[in-house]
Amino acid sequence: MDLQYISNERGEKTAVIIPIQEWNNLTAKHEDLKELSEEVKSIKGLVQKKKPSDFIGIVSKEEAEEMQDYLKKARGEWDRDF
């Protein structure tokens, strides 16, 4: 079986990719894996991608201005000479 590994930035293995035929064989032998696969598909169906326009009006103009002022102040602190 040809396996592929996914590693994090520290080189630690975090996931494995198996060939689809092997996955099909495993799910045919083990019904619980098939059920898990179906659960993942149903969860993905519930998650909808958001567009930037979906967030219009969530923050009031006053709150947005306060955040902008805070960011300007914080960025100014980065410009200090050390």
N, C-alpha and C positions, 0 to 999 in steps of 0.2 A: 504494500500500500504506500503510495507516494503522499507524504504529509508535508504541509507547508506550515511554518510557525510564524506568528506575529510577535514581535518583541517590543518592549517599551524603550525609552531613551537610555535606560541603564543596562539594556541587553537581556533583560529577564523575559522569558517566554510568557505571554499573556493570553494567547489564543492559538488555535490550530485550525487549519483548513484541510478538509479531506475531499477527495474526488467525489463528485456527485453520485457516481455508481456505488461507491462504498456507503455513502449516506443512505441511498435507497435500499441497499442490502440491510443496513443496520435498522432502519425504520420498519422494514418488512419483518424482521425478527423480533423487534421490541416495540410493542404497541405504545408504550409510555413515551417513547421518543417521537412517535408520530403525533401523539396528542400535544406534546410540548411544541412541536413545529406548528401545529394548527393554532395554539394559543398565541405564539409569537406573531403569526399572520394576522390574527384578530386584533391584537394590540396595535400593530402597525396601521391597521385600517382605522383605528380610532384617532390616531395622531394626524392632525392636518397641518400642512405647512402654512406658516403665517407670512403675510405680505406686510411691508412697512405700513401700508395704509390701514391695516387692521388695528394699529396702535394709536392712531390719531385721536386726540382728546382724552387719553388716559391720564396724562399729567396736565394740571392746570398751567396757565401761562405764568402765574406767579411762582409756582414750584419750579418750572423750567428755568426761569430767570435766576432763582436762587441757586440752582444746580450749576448754571453757567458761571455765575459769580464765584462759586466755590472752586470750580475747575480752573478759572483764570488765576485765582489766588494760589492754588496748589501748583500750577505750572510755573508761576512766578518764583515759587520757592525752589524749583529745580535749577533756576538760572543763577543761583548763588555761586560766587567764586570761592573755592576752597584752597 
